[in-house]
Protein backbone atom coordinates (compact mmCIF):
# COMPACT_ATOMS: atom_id res chain seq x y z
CA UNK A 1 0.00 0.00 0.00
CA UNK A 2 1.33 3.43 -0.93
CA UNK A 3 2.02 5.75 2.01
CA UNK A 4 3.69 8.36 -0.20
CA UNK A 5 4.56 8.90 -3.87
CA UNK A 6 7.48 6.44 -3.81
CA UNK A 7 7.03 4.78 -0.42
CA UNK A 8 5.01 1.64 0.27
CA UNK A 9 4.09 -0.64 3.15
CA UNK A 10 4.44 -4.28 2.15
CA UNK A 11 2.79 -7.04 4.19
CA UNK A 12 4.40 -10.46 4.08
CA UNK A 13 4.87 -13.59 6.15
CA UNK A 14 7.47 -11.83 8.29
CA UNK A 15 5.18 -8.87 8.98
CA UNK A 16 5.01 -5.38 7.50
CA UNK A 17 8.00 -3.54 6.10
CA UNK A 18 8.45 -0.18 4.44
CA UNK A 19 9.91 -0.01 0.94
CA UNK A 20 11.22 3.25 -0.49
CA UNK A 21 12.40 3.69 -4.08
CA UNK A 22 13.75 6.40 -6.33
CA UNK A 23 11.21 5.43 -9.00
CA UNK A 24 8.03 3.38 -8.93
CA UNK A 25 6.20 1.62 -11.79
CA UNK A 26 2.54 0.80 -11.22
CA UNK A 27 1.48 -2.29 -13.19
CA UNK A 28 -1.63 -3.50 -11.37
CA UNK A 29 -3.51 -4.63 -14.49
CA UNK A 30 -7.27 -5.03 -14.80
CA UNK A 31 -10.14 -7.28 -13.82
CA UNK A 32 -13.41 -8.36 -15.45
CA UNK A 33 -16.35 -5.98 -15.14
CA UNK A 34 -19.35 -7.39 -13.28
CA UNK A 35 -22.81 -6.23 -14.34
CA UNK A 36 -25.70 -5.91 -11.85
CA UNK A 37 -27.34 -9.23 -11.08
CA UNK A 38 -24.48 -11.28 -12.52
CA UNK A 39 -21.84 -11.44 -9.80
CA UNK A 40 -19.21 -14.01 -10.73
CA UNK A 41 -19.58 -17.04 -8.46
CA UNK A 42 -17.43 -19.55 -10.36
CA UNK A 43 -20.36 -21.95 -10.42
CA UNK A 44 -23.02 -20.63 -12.78
CA UNK A 45 -21.68 -17.17 -13.59
CA UNK A 46 -18.16 -17.16 -14.97
CA UNK A 47 -15.69 -14.50 -16.05
CA UNK A 48 -12.96 -15.05 -18.63
CA UNK A 49 -10.71 -16.30 -15.83
CA UNK A 50 -13.01 -19.19 -14.89
CA UNK A 51 -13.82 -19.92 -18.53
CA UNK A 52 -10.14 -20.68 -19.14
CA UNK A 53 -10.01 -23.11 -16.22
CA UNK A 54 -12.99 -25.38 -16.86
CA UNK A 55 -12.72 -29.10 -16.15
CA UNK A 56 -15.29 -29.84 -18.86
CA UNK A 57 -17.35 -27.92 -21.39
CA UNK A 58 -20.83 -26.89 -20.19
CA UNK A 59 -23.60 -28.30 -22.36
CA UNK A 60 -25.32 -24.92 -22.79
CA UNK A 61 -23.59 -21.55 -22.42
CA UNK A 62 -24.96 -18.02 -22.62
CA UNK A 63 -22.27 -15.43 -23.33
CA UNK A 64 -23.11 -11.90 -22.21
CA UNK A 65 -21.21 -9.55 -24.51
CA UNK A 66 -20.44 -9.86 -28.22
CA UNK A 67 -17.05 -8.17 -28.04
CA UNK A 68 -13.71 -9.85 -28.64
CA UNK A 69 -13.51 -11.63 -25.27
CA UNK A 70 -17.03 -13.04 -25.58
CA UNK A 71 -16.55 -14.27 -29.13
CA UNK A 72 -13.08 -15.68 -28.52
CA UNK A 73 -14.33 -17.73 -25.57
CA UNK A 74 -17.72 -18.46 -27.14
CA UNK A 75 -16.08 -19.99 -30.23
CA UNK A 76 -13.64 -21.97 -28.09
CA UNK A 77 -16.53 -23.44 -26.07
CA UNK A 78 -18.49 -24.12 -29.26
CA UNK A 79 -15.52 -26.11 -30.56
CA UNK A 80 -15.52 -28.04 -27.29
CA UNK A 81 -19.14 -29.06 -27.89
CA UNK A 82 -21.10 -26.40 -25.99
CA UNK A 83 -24.35 -25.00 -27.35
CA UNK A 84 -23.59 -21.25 -27.34
CA UNK A 85 -25.88 -18.22 -27.31
CA UNK A 86 -24.35 -14.72 -27.47
CA UNK A 87 -26.30 -11.81 -25.99
CA UNK A 88 -25.11 -8.40 -27.24
CA UNK A 89 -26.58 -5.07 -26.11
CA UNK A 90 -25.67 -3.14 -29.28
CA UNK A 91 -26.83 -3.71 -32.84
CA UNK A 92 -23.75 -5.63 -33.96
CA UNK A 93 -20.94 -7.92 -32.91
CA UNK A 94 -17.40 -6.69 -32.21
CA UNK A 95 -18.33 -3.00 -31.82
CA UNK A 96 -15.69 -0.66 -33.20
CA UNK A 97 -14.22 -3.19 -35.64
CA UNK A 98 -14.21 -2.87 -39.43
CA UNK A 99 -17.66 -4.15 -40.53
CA UNK A 100 -16.15 -5.95 -43.55
CA UNK A 101 -14.01 -8.06 -41.23
CA UNK A 102 -16.84 -8.72 -38.79
CA UNK A 103 -19.03 -10.15 -41.58
CA UNK A 104 -16.56 -13.00 -42.10
CA UNK A 105 -16.67 -13.91 -38.39
CA UNK A 106 -20.48 -13.67 -38.37
CA UNK A 107 -20.59 -16.12 -41.26
CA UNK A 108 -18.39 -18.52 -39.29
CA UNK A 109 -20.61 -18.22 -36.22
CA UNK A 110 -23.65 -19.06 -38.32
CA UNK A 111 -21.94 -22.19 -39.65
CA UNK A 112 -21.15 -23.21 -36.06
CA UNK A 113 -24.82 -22.69 -35.16
CA UNK A 114 -23.94 -20.12 -32.50
CA UNK A 115 -27.11 -18.18 -31.71
CA UNK A 116 -26.75 -14.38 -31.74
CA UNK A 117 -29.20 -12.06 -29.98
CA UNK A 118 -28.51 -8.41 -30.82
CA UNK A 119 -29.96 -5.32 -29.13
CA UNK A 120 -30.64 -7.62 -26.20
CA UNK A 121 -29.98 -7.00 -22.51
CA UNK A 122 -29.28 -9.63 -19.85
CA UNK A 123 -31.71 -8.90 -17.01
CA UNK A 124 -31.37 -11.63 -14.38
CA UNK A 125 -30.82 -15.33 -13.76
CA UNK A 126 -31.88 -18.06 -11.38
CA UNK A 127 -31.05 -21.66 -10.70
CA UNK A 128 -33.01 -24.35 -12.50
CA UNK A 129 -35.34 -26.81 -10.91
CA UNK A 130 -34.16 -27.82 -7.41
CA UNK A 131 -30.93 -25.92 -8.05
CA UNK A 132 -29.58 -28.90 -10.00
CA UNK A 133 -30.94 -28.48 -13.50
CA UNK A 134 -28.64 -25.73 -14.71
CA UNK A 135 -29.80 -22.15 -14.71
CA UNK A 136 -32.27 -19.89 -16.50
CA UNK A 137 -31.24 -16.45 -17.71
CA UNK A 138 -33.81 -13.80 -18.58
CA UNK A 139 -32.97 -11.44 -21.42
CA UNK A 140 -34.92 -8.65 -23.08
CA UNK A 141 -34.66 -7.74 -26.74
CA UNK A 142 -36.66 -6.34 -29.66
CA UNK A 143 -39.24 -9.14 -29.28
CA UNK A 144 -39.60 -8.72 -25.53
CA UNK A 145 -38.37 -10.83 -22.64
CA UNK A 146 -37.41 -14.48 -22.95
CA UNK A 147 -35.94 -17.15 -20.68
CA UNK A 148 -32.95 -19.15 -21.89
CA UNK A 149 -32.02 -22.38 -20.07
CA UNK A 150 -28.28 -22.91 -19.73
CA UNK A 151 -25.60 -24.58 -17.65
CA UNK A 152 -23.20 -21.64 -17.46
CA UNK A 153 -23.34 -17.88 -17.95
CA UNK A 154 -20.18 -16.26 -19.24
CA UNK A 155 -20.02 -12.54 -18.45
CA UNK A 156 -17.64 -10.78 -20.85
CA UNK A 157 -18.66 -7.13 -20.95
CA UNK A 158 -15.15 -5.76 -20.63
CA UNK A 159 -12.45 -5.13 -18.06
CA UNK A 160 -11.78 -2.33 -15.58
CA UNK A 161 -8.36 -1.10 -14.40
CA UNK A 162 -7.18 -1.98 -10.90
CA UNK A 163 -6.71 1.41 -9.27
CA UNK A 164 -8.29 0.73 -5.88
CA UNK A 165 -7.06 -0.95 -2.71
CA UNK A 166 -3.38 -0.02 -2.73
CA UNK A 167 -3.37 3.67 -1.76
CA UNK A 168 -2.95 5.11 -5.25
CA UNK A 169 -4.31 8.43 -3.98
CA UNK A 170 -1.18 8.77 -1.80
CA UNK A 171 0.94 9.10 -4.94
CA UNK A 172 -0.97 12.10 -6.23
CA UNK A 173 -1.16 10.53 -9.69
CA UNK A 174 -4.13 11.77 -11.70
CA UNK A 175 -6.87 9.30 -12.62
CA UNK A 176 -9.42 9.85 -15.41
CA UNK A 177 -12.29 7.49 -16.20
CA UNK A 178 -10.66 4.86 -14.01
CA UNK A 179 -7.27 4.92 -15.78
CA UNK A 180 -4.02 6.46 -14.51
CA UNK A 181 -3.05 9.37 -16.74
CA UNK A 182 0.42 8.99 -18.27
CA UNK A 183 2.47 10.84 -20.88
CA UNK A 184 4.42 9.41 -23.82
CA UNK A 185 7.19 8.29 -21.43
CA UNK A 186 4.67 6.44 -19.20
CA UNK A 187 5.11 9.08 -16.47
CA UNK A 188 2.12 9.88 -14.29
CA UNK A 189 1.39 13.43 -13.17
CA UNK A 190 3.63 12.75 -10.15
CA UNK A 191 7.41 12.82 -10.78
CA UNK A 192 9.19 9.46 -10.43
CA UNK A 193 5.90 7.54 -10.58
CA UNK A 194 5.14 5.61 -13.77
CA UNK A 195 2.25 3.41 -14.88
CA UNK A 196 2.08 0.72 -17.57
CA UNK A 197 -0.33 -1.84 -18.98
CA UNK A 198 -4.09 -1.98 -18.62
CA UNK A 199 -4.09 0.45 -15.70
CA UNK A 200 -2.48 3.09 -17.96
CA UNK A 201 -5.26 3.16 -20.54
CA UNK A 202 -6.32 1.72 -23.86
CA UNK A 203 -5.54 -0.37 -25.75
CA UNK A 204 -5.62 -3.07 -23.06
CA UNK A 205 -3.26 -5.48 -24.80
CA UNK A 206 -0.41 -7.62 -23.46
CA UNK A 207 2.11 -6.56 -26.11
CA UNK A 208 1.27 -2.90 -25.53
CA UNK A 209 1.90 -3.40 -21.82
CA UNK A 210 5.26 -5.06 -22.51
CA UNK A 211 6.34 -2.17 -24.69
CA UNK A 212 5.32 0.32 -22.00
CA UNK A 213 7.42 -1.59 -19.48
CA UNK A 214 10.44 -1.20 -21.75
CA UNK A 215 9.70 2.52 -22.26
CA UNK A 216 9.39 3.18 -18.51
CA UNK A 217 12.59 1.24 -17.73
CA UNK A 218 14.54 3.09 -20.42
CA UNK A 219 13.32 6.50 -19.25
CA UNK A 220 14.21 5.67 -15.64
CA UNK A 221 17.67 4.61 -16.86
CA UNK A 222 18.12 8.03 -18.44
CA UNK A 223 17.53 7.05 -22.04
CA UNK A 224 15.16 8.63 -24.53
CA UNK A 225 12.10 6.51 -25.13
CA UNK A 226 8.44 7.06 -25.87
CA UNK A 227 5.17 5.31 -26.63
CA UNK A 228 3.86 5.40 -30.19
CA UNK A 229 0.49 3.73 -30.54
CA UNK A 230 0.03 4.30 -34.28
CA UNK A 231 1.56 0.91 -34.93
CA UNK A 232 0.11 -1.19 -32.09
CA UNK A 233 -1.53 -4.24 -33.71
CA UNK A 234 -4.66 -5.78 -32.25
CA UNK A 235 -5.66 -9.41 -32.77
CA UNK A 236 -9.01 -11.01 -32.06
CA UNK A 237 -8.49 -14.76 -31.69
CA UNK A 238 -11.83 -15.83 -33.06
CA UNK A 239 -12.09 -18.40 -35.85
CA UNK A 240 -11.38 -16.91 -38.31
CA UNK A 241 -9.03 -14.44 -36.67
CA UNK A 242 -9.18 -10.67 -37.07
CA UNK A 243 -5.99 -8.60 -36.97
CA UNK A 244 -5.75 -4.84 -37.42
CA UNK A 245 -3.26 -2.02 -37.08
CA UNK A 246 -3.78 1.67 -37.74
CA UNK A 247 -6.92 3.33 -39.05
CA UNK A 248 -10.06 1.99 -40.66
CA UNK A 249 -11.52 3.81 -43.65
CA UNK A 250 -13.95 5.68 -41.41
CA UNK A 251 -11.26 6.68 -38.93
CA UNK A 252 -8.97 7.89 -41.75
CA UNK A 253 -11.75 10.02 -43.21
CA UNK A 254 -12.57 11.46 -39.78
CA UNK A 255 -8.88 12.33 -39.35
CA UNK A 256 -8.96 14.43 -42.52
CA UNK A 257 -7.51 11.94 -45.01
CA UNK A 258 -8.90 11.00 -48.39
CA UNK A 259 -8.70 7.21 -47.92
CA UNK A 260 -8.25 4.70 -50.71
CA UNK A 261 -8.46 0.94 -50.19
CA UNK A 262 -6.81 -2.13 -51.65
CA UNK A 263 -8.34 -5.51 -50.88
CA UNK A 264 -7.28 -9.04 -51.80
CA UNK A 265 -9.36 -12.16 -51.04
CA UNK A 266 -7.73 -15.34 -49.75
CA UNK A 267 -9.89 -17.20 -52.29
CA UNK A 268 -7.44 -15.93 -54.93
CA UNK A 269 -4.32 -16.72 -52.87
CA UNK A 270 -2.41 -19.85 -53.88
CA UNK A 271 -1.30 -20.81 -50.36
CA UNK A 272 -4.80 -20.41 -48.91
CA UNK A 273 -6.25 -22.61 -51.64
CA UNK A 274 -3.51 -25.21 -51.19
CA UNK A 275 -4.24 -25.66 -47.47
CA UNK A 276 -8.02 -25.37 -47.83
CA UNK A 277 -8.36 -22.14 -45.81
CA UNK A 278 -9.59 -19.59 -48.32
CA UNK A 279 -12.10 -17.61 -46.23
CA UNK A 280 -11.13 -14.01 -45.56
CA UNK A 281 -9.06 -11.20 -47.06
CA UNK A 282 -6.34 -8.61 -46.51
CA UNK A 283 -7.09 -4.89 -46.76
CA UNK A 284 -4.81 -1.85 -46.90
CA UNK A 285 -6.06 1.68 -46.18
CA UNK A 286 -3.89 4.51 -47.51
CA UNK A 287 -3.96 8.26 -48.11
CA UNK A 288 -4.87 8.90 -51.74
CA UNK A 289 -2.56 11.90 -52.10
CA UNK A 290 0.58 10.68 -50.33
CA UNK A 291 0.18 6.88 -50.72
CA UNK A 292 1.13 6.52 -47.04
CA UNK A 293 -0.17 3.38 -45.34
CA UNK A 294 -2.78 4.39 -42.74
CA UNK A 295 -4.07 0.96 -41.73
CA UNK A 296 -3.85 -2.74 -42.47
CA UNK A 297 -6.66 -5.19 -41.69
CA UNK A 298 -6.79 -8.95 -42.12
CA UNK A 299 -9.52 -11.49 -41.45
CA UNK A 300 -8.97 -15.20 -41.88
CA UNK A 301 -6.90 -18.10 -40.55
CA UNK A 302 -3.47 -17.02 -39.24
CA UNK A 303 -4.34 -13.32 -39.53
CA UNK A 304 -2.26 -12.77 -36.39
CA UNK A 305 0.83 -13.93 -38.29
CA UNK A 306 0.30 -11.41 -41.10
CA UNK A 307 -0.36 -8.20 -39.21
CA UNK A 308 3.22 -7.56 -38.08
CA UNK A 309 4.15 -6.56 -41.64
CA UNK A 310 1.38 -3.96 -41.49
CA UNK A 311 2.65 -2.72 -38.12
CA UNK A 312 6.13 -2.38 -39.57
CA UNK A 313 4.74 -0.38 -42.51
CA UNK A 314 3.08 2.11 -40.15
CA UNK A 315 6.08 2.31 -37.81
CA UNK A 316 8.44 2.99 -40.71
CA UNK A 317 6.08 5.41 -42.49
CA UNK A 318 5.98 3.28 -45.63
CA UNK A 319 3.88 3.91 -48.70
CA UNK A 320 1.68 1.33 -50.37
CA UNK A 321 4.13 1.09 -53.24
CA UNK A 322 6.79 -0.03 -50.74
CA UNK A 323 4.68 -3.06 -49.81
CA UNK A 324 3.69 -3.78 -53.39
CA UNK A 325 7.24 -3.37 -54.60
CA UNK A 326 8.60 -5.84 -52.04
CA UNK A 327 8.78 -9.28 -53.63
CA UNK A 328 6.94 -11.76 -51.41
CA UNK A 329 7.63 -15.50 -51.72
CA UNK A 330 5.00 -17.63 -53.44
CA UNK A 331 2.88 -19.40 -52.35
CA UNK A 332 2.57 -17.81 -48.90
CA UNK A 333 -0.12 -16.06 -46.88
CA UNK A 334 1.86 -12.77 -46.54
CA UNK A 335 1.64 -12.54 -50.29
CA UNK A 336 -1.93 -11.32 -49.71
CA UNK A 337 -0.53 -8.01 -48.44
CA UNK A 338 1.55 -7.52 -51.58
CA UNK A 339 -1.51 -8.35 -53.66
CA UNK A 340 -3.68 -5.93 -51.66
CA UNK A 341 -1.10 -3.21 -52.33
CA UNK A 342 -1.20 -4.03 -56.05
CA UNK A 343 -5.01 -4.00 -55.96
CA UNK A 344 -5.01 -0.52 -54.41
CA UNK A 345 -3.01 0.73 -57.38
CA UNK A 346 -5.06 -1.24 -59.90
CA UNK A 347 -2.12 -3.51 -60.71
CA UNK A 348 -3.20 -6.87 -59.28
CA UNK A 349 -2.88 -9.69 -61.84
CA UNK A 350 -4.62 -12.30 -59.71
CA UNK A 351 -8.07 -10.72 -59.33
CA UNK A 352 -10.33 -9.06 -61.87
CA UNK A 353 -10.00 -5.27 -61.91
C-alpha positions as CSV (number, residue, x, y, z in Angstrom):
1,X,0.0,0.0,0.0
2,X,1.3,3.4,-0.9
3,X,2.0,5.7,2.0
4,X,3.7,8.4,-0.2
5,X,4.6,8.9,-3.9
6,X,7.5,6.4,-3.8
7,X,7.0,4.8,-0.4
8,X,5.0,1.6,0.3
9,X,4.1,-0.6,3.2
10,X,4.4,-4.3,2.2
11,X,2.8,-7.0,4.2
12,X,4.4,-10.5,4.1
13,X,4.9,-13.6,6.2
14,X,7.5,-11.8,8.3
15,X,5.2,-8.9,9.0
16,X,5.0,-5.4,7.5
17,X,8.0,-3.5,6.1
18,X,8.5,-0.2,4.4
19,X,9.9,0.0,0.9
20,X,11.2,3.2,-0.5
21,X,12.4,3.7,-4.1
22,X,13.8,6.4,-6.3
23,X,11.2,5.4,-9.0
24,X,8.0,3.4,-8.9
25,X,6.2,1.6,-11.8
26,X,2.5,0.8,-11.2
27,X,1.5,-2.3,-13.2
28,X,-1.6,-3.5,-11.4
29,X,-3.5,-4.6,-14.5
30,X,-7.3,-5.0,-14.8
31,X,-10.1,-7.3,-13.8
32,X,-13.4,-8.4,-15.5
33,X,-16.3,-6.0,-15.1
34,X,-19.4,-7.4,-13.3
35,X,-22.8,-6.2,-14.3
36,X,-25.7,-5.9,-11.9
37,X,-27.3,-9.2,-11.1
38,X,-24.5,-11.3,-12.5
39,X,-21.8,-11.4,-9.8
40,X,-19.2,-14.0,-10.7
41,X,-19.6,-17.0,-8.5
42,X,-17.4,-19.6,-10.4
43,X,-20.4,-22.0,-10.4
44,X,-23.0,-20.6,-12.8
45,X,-21.7,-17.2,-13.6
46,X,-18.2,-17.2,-15.0
47,X,-15.7,-14.5,-16.1
48,X,-13.0,-15.1,-18.6
49,X,-10.7,-16.3,-15.8
50,X,-13.0,-19.2,-14.9
51,X,-13.8,-19.9,-18.5
52,X,-10.1,-20.7,-19.1
53,X,-10.0,-23.1,-16.2
54,X,-13.0,-25.4,-16.9
55,X,-12.7,-29.1,-16.2
56,X,-15.3,-29.8,-18.9
57,X,-17.3,-27.9,-21.4
58,X,-20.8,-26.9,-20.2
59,X,-23.6,-28.3,-22.4
60,X,-25.3,-24.9,-22.8
61,X,-23.6,-21.5,-22.4
62,X,-25.0,-18.0,-22.6
63,X,-22.3,-15.4,-23.3
64,X,-23.1,-11.9,-22.2
65,X,-21.2,-9.6,-24.5
66,X,-20.4,-9.9,-28.2
67,X,-17.0,-8.2,-28.0
68,X,-13.7,-9.8,-28.6
69,X,-13.5,-11.6,-25.3
70,X,-17.0,-13.0,-25.6
71,X,-16.6,-14.3,-29.1
72,X,-13.1,-15.7,-28.5
73,X,-14.3,-17.7,-25.6
74,X,-17.7,-18.5,-27.1
75,X,-16.1,-20.0,-30.2
76,X,-13.6,-22.0,-28.1
77,X,-16.5,-23.4,-26.1
78,X,-18.5,-24.1,-29.3
79,X,-15.5,-26.1,-30.6
80,X,-15.5,-28.0,-27.3
81,X,-19.1,-29.1,-27.9
82,X,-21.1,-26.4,-26.0
83,X,-24.3,-25.0,-27.3
84,X,-23.6,-21.3,-27.3
85,X,-25.9,-18.2,-27.3
86,X,-24.4,-14.7,-27.5
87,X,-26.3,-11.8,-26.0
88,X,-25.1,-8.4,-27.2
89,X,-26.6,-5.1,-26.1
90,X,-25.7,-3.1,-29.3
91,X,-26.8,-3.7,-32.8
92,X,-23.7,-5.6,-34.0
93,X,-20.9,-7.9,-32.9
94,X,-17.4,-6.7,-32.2
95,X,-18.3,-3.0,-31.8
96,X,-15.7,-0.7,-33.2
97,X,-14.2,-3.2,-35.6
98,X,-14.2,-2.9,-39.4
99,X,-17.7,-4.1,-40.5
100,X,-16.1,-5.9,-43.6
101,X,-14.0,-8.1,-41.2
102,X,-16.8,-8.7,-38.8
103,X,-19.0,-10.1,-41.6
104,X,-16.6,-13.0,-42.1
105,X,-16.7,-13.9,-38.4
106,X,-20.5,-13.7,-38.4
107,X,-20.6,-16.1,-41.3
108,X,-18.4,-18.5,-39.3
109,X,-20.6,-18.2,-36.2
110,X,-23.6,-19.1,-38.3
111,X,-21.9,-22.2,-39.6
112,X,-21.1,-23.2,-36.1
113,X,-24.8,-22.7,-35.2
114,X,-23.9,-20.1,-32.5
115,X,-27.1,-18.2,-31.7
116,X,-26.7,-14.4,-31.7
117,X,-29.2,-12.1,-30.0
118,X,-28.5,-8.4,-30.8
119,X,-30.0,-5.3,-29.1
120,X,-30.6,-7.6,-26.2
121,X,-30.0,-7.0,-22.5
122,X,-29.3,-9.6,-19.9
123,X,-31.7,-8.9,-17.0
124,X,-31.4,-11.6,-14.4
125,X,-30.8,-15.3,-13.8
126,X,-31.9,-18.1,-11.4
127,X,-31.0,-21.7,-10.7
128,X,-33.0,-24.3,-12.5
129,X,-35.3,-26.8,-10.9
130,X,-34.2,-27.8,-7.4
131,X,-30.9,-25.9,-8.1
132,X,-29.6,-28.9,-10.0
133,X,-30.9,-28.5,-13.5
134,X,-28.6,-25.7,-14.7
135,X,-29.8,-22.1,-14.7
136,X,-32.3,-19.9,-16.5
137,X,-31.2,-16.4,-17.7
138,X,-33.8,-13.8,-18.6
139,X,-33.0,-11.4,-21.4
140,X,-34.9,-8.7,-23.1
141,X,-34.7,-7.7,-26.7
142,X,-36.7,-6.3,-29.7
143,X,-39.2,-9.1,-29.3
144,X,-39.6,-8.7,-25.5
145,X,-38.4,-10.8,-22.6
146,X,-37.4,-14.5,-23.0
147,X,-35.9,-17.1,-20.7
148,X,-32.9,-19.2,-21.9
149,X,-32.0,-22.4,-20.1
150,X,-28.3,-22.9,-19.7
151,X,-25.6,-24.6,-17.7
152,X,-23.2,-21.6,-17.5
153,X,-23.3,-17.9,-18.0
154,X,-20.2,-16.3,-19.2
155,X,-20.0,-12.5,-18.4
156,X,-17.6,-10.8,-20.9
157,X,-18.7,-7.1,-21.0
158,X,-15.1,-5.8,-20.6
159,X,-12.5,-5.1,-18.1
160,X,-11.8,-2.3,-15.6
161,X,-8.4,-1.1,-14.4
162,X,-7.2,-2.0,-10.9
163,X,-6.7,1.4,-9.3
164,X,-8.3,0.7,-5.9
165,X,-7.1,-0.9,-2.7
166,X,-3.4,0.0,-2.7
167,X,-3.4,3.7,-1.8
168,X,-3.0,5.1,-5.2
169,X,-4.3,8.4,-4.0
170,X,-1.2,8.8,-1.8
171,X,0.9,9.1,-4.9
172,X,-1.0,12.1,-6.2
173,X,-1.2,10.5,-9.7
174,X,-4.1,11.8,-11.7
175,X,-6.9,9.3,-12.6
176,X,-9.4,9.9,-15.4
177,X,-12.3,7.5,-16.2
178,X,-10.7,4.9,-14.0
179,X,-7.3,4.9,-15.8
180,X,-4.0,6.5,-14.5
181,X,-3.1,9.4,-16.7
182,X,0.4,9.0,-18.3
183,X,2.5,10.8,-20.9
184,X,4.4,9.4,-23.8
185,X,7.2,8.3,-21.4
186,X,4.7,6.4,-19.2
187,X,5.1,9.1,-16.5
188,X,2.1,9.9,-14.3
189,X,1.4,13.4,-13.2
190,X,3.6,12.8,-10.2
191,X,7.4,12.8,-10.8
192,X,9.2,9.5,-10.4
193,X,5.9,7.5,-10.6
194,X,5.1,5.6,-13.8
195,X,2.2,3.4,-14.9
196,X,2.1,0.7,-17.6
197,X,-0.3,-1.8,-19.0
198,X,-4.1,-2.0,-18.6
199,X,-4.1,0.5,-15.7
200,X,-2.5,3.1,-18.0
201,X,-5.3,3.2,-20.5
202,X,-6.3,1.7,-23.9
203,X,-5.5,-0.4,-25.7
204,X,-5.6,-3.1,-23.1
205,X,-3.3,-5.5,-24.8
206,X,-0.4,-7.6,-23.5
207,X,2.1,-6.6,-26.1
208,X,1.3,-2.9,-25.5
209,X,1.9,-3.4,-21.8
210,X,5.3,-5.1,-22.5
211,X,6.3,-2.2,-24.7
212,X,5.3,0.3,-22.0
213,X,7.4,-1.6,-19.5
214,X,10.4,-1.2,-21.8
215,X,9.7,2.5,-22.3
216,X,9.4,3.2,-18.5
217,X,12.6,1.2,-17.7
218,X,14.5,3.1,-20.4
219,X,13.3,6.5,-19.3
220,X,14.2,5.7,-15.6
221,X,17.7,4.6,-16.9
222,X,18.1,8.0,-18.4
223,X,17.5,7.0,-22.0
224,X,15.2,8.6,-24.5
225,X,12.1,6.5,-25.1
226,X,8.4,7.1,-25.9
227,X,5.2,5.3,-26.6
228,X,3.9,5.4,-30.2
229,X,0.5,3.7,-30.5
230,X,0.0,4.3,-34.3
231,X,1.6,0.9,-34.9
232,X,0.1,-1.2,-32.1
233,X,-1.5,-4.2,-33.7
234,X,-4.7,-5.8,-32.2
235,X,-5.7,-9.4,-32.8
236,X,-9.0,-11.0,-32.1
237,X,-8.5,-14.8,-31.7
238,X,-11.8,-15.8,-33.1
239,X,-12.1,-18.4,-35.8
240,X,-11.4,-16.9,-38.3
241,X,-9.0,-14.4,-36.7
242,X,-9.2,-10.7,-37.1
243,X,-6.0,-8.6,-37.0
244,X,-5.8,-4.8,-37.4
245,X,-3.3,-2.0,-37.1
246,X,-3.8,1.7,-37.7
247,X,-6.9,3.3,-39.0
248,X,-10.1,2.0,-40.7
249,X,-11.5,3.8,-43.7
250,X,-14.0,5.7,-41.4
251,X,-11.3,6.7,-38.9
252,X,-9.0,7.9,-41.7
253,X,-11.7,10.0,-43.2
254,X,-12.6,11.5,-39.8
255,X,-8.9,12.3,-39.4
256,X,-9.0,14.4,-42.5
257,X,-7.5,11.9,-45.0
258,X,-8.9,11.0,-48.4
259,X,-8.7,7.2,-47.9
260,X,-8.2,4.7,-50.7
261,X,-8.5,0.9,-50.2
262,X,-6.8,-2.1,-51.6
263,X,-8.3,-5.5,-50.9
264,X,-7.3,-9.0,-51.8
265,X,-9.4,-12.2,-51.0
266,X,-7.7,-15.3,-49.7
267,X,-9.9,-17.2,-52.3
268,X,-7.4,-15.9,-54.9
269,X,-4.3,-16.7,-52.9
270,X,-2.4,-19.8,-53.9
271,X,-1.3,-20.8,-50.4
272,X,-4.8,-20.4,-48.9
273,X,-6.2,-22.6,-51.6
274,X,-3.5,-25.2,-51.2
275,X,-4.2,-25.7,-47.5
276,X,-8.0,-25.4,-47.8
277,X,-8.4,-22.1,-45.8
278,X,-9.6,-19.6,-48.3
279,X,-12.1,-17.6,-46.2
280,X,-11.1,-14.0,-45.6
281,X,-9.1,-11.2,-47.1
282,X,-6.3,-8.6,-46.5
283,X,-7.1,-4.9,-46.8
284,X,-4.8,-1.9,-46.9
285,X,-6.1,1.7,-46.2
286,X,-3.9,4.5,-47.5
287,X,-4.0,8.3,-48.1
288,X,-4.9,8.9,-51.7
289,X,-2.6,11.9,-52.1
290,X,0.6,10.7,-50.3
291,X,0.2,6.9,-50.7
292,X,1.1,6.5,-47.0
293,X,-0.2,3.4,-45.3
294,X,-2.8,4.4,-42.7
295,X,-4.1,1.0,-41.7
296,X,-3.8,-2.7,-42.5
297,X,-6.7,-5.2,-41.7
298,X,-6.8,-8.9,-42.1
299,X,-9.5,-11.5,-41.4
300,X,-9.0,-15.2,-41.9
301,X,-6.9,-18.1,-40.6
302,X,-3.5,-17.0,-39.2
303,X,-4.3,-13.3,-39.5
304,X,-2.3,-12.8,-36.4
305,X,0.8,-13.9,-38.3
306,X,0.3,-11.4,-41.1
307,X,-0.4,-8.2,-39.2
308,X,3.2,-7.6,-38.1
309,X,4.1,-6.6,-41.6
310,X,1.4,-4.0,-41.5
311,X,2.6,-2.7,-38.1
312,X,6.1,-2.4,-39.6
313,X,4.7,-0.4,-42.5
314,X,3.1,2.1,-40.1
315,X,6.1,2.3,-37.8
316,X,8.4,3.0,-40.7
317,X,6.1,5.4,-42.5
318,X,6.0,3.3,-45.6
319,X,3.9,3.9,-48.7
320,X,1.7,1.3,-50.4
321,X,4.1,1.1,-53.2
322,X,6.8,0.0,-50.7
323,X,4.7,-3.1,-49.8
324,X,3.7,-3.8,-53.4
325,X,7.2,-3.4,-54.6
326,X,8.6,-5.8,-52.0
327,X,8.8,-9.3,-53.6
328,X,6.9,-11.8,-51.4
329,X,7.6,-15.5,-51.7
330,X,5.0,-17.6,-53.4
331,X,2.9,-19.4,-52.3
332,X,2.6,-17.8,-48.9
333,X,-0.1,-16.1,-46.9
334,X,1.9,-12.8,-46.5
335,X,1.6,-12.5,-50.3
336,X,-1.9,-11.3,-49.7
337,X,-0.5,-8.0,-48.4
338,X,1.6,-7.5,-51.6
339,X,-1.5,-8.3,-53.7
340,X,-3.7,-5.9,-51.7
341,X,-1.1,-3.2,-52.3
342,X,-1.2,-4.0,-56.0
343,X,-5.0,-4.0,-56.0
344,X,-5.0,-0.5,-54.4
345,X,-3.0,0.7,-57.4
346,X,-5.1,-1.2,-59.9
347,X,-2.1,-3.5,-60.7
348,X,-3.2,-6.9,-59.3
349,X,-2.9,-9.7,-61.8
350,X,-4.6,-12.3,-59.7
351,X,-8.1,-10.7,-59.3
352,X,-10.3,-9.1,-61.9
353,X,-10.0,-5.3,-61.9
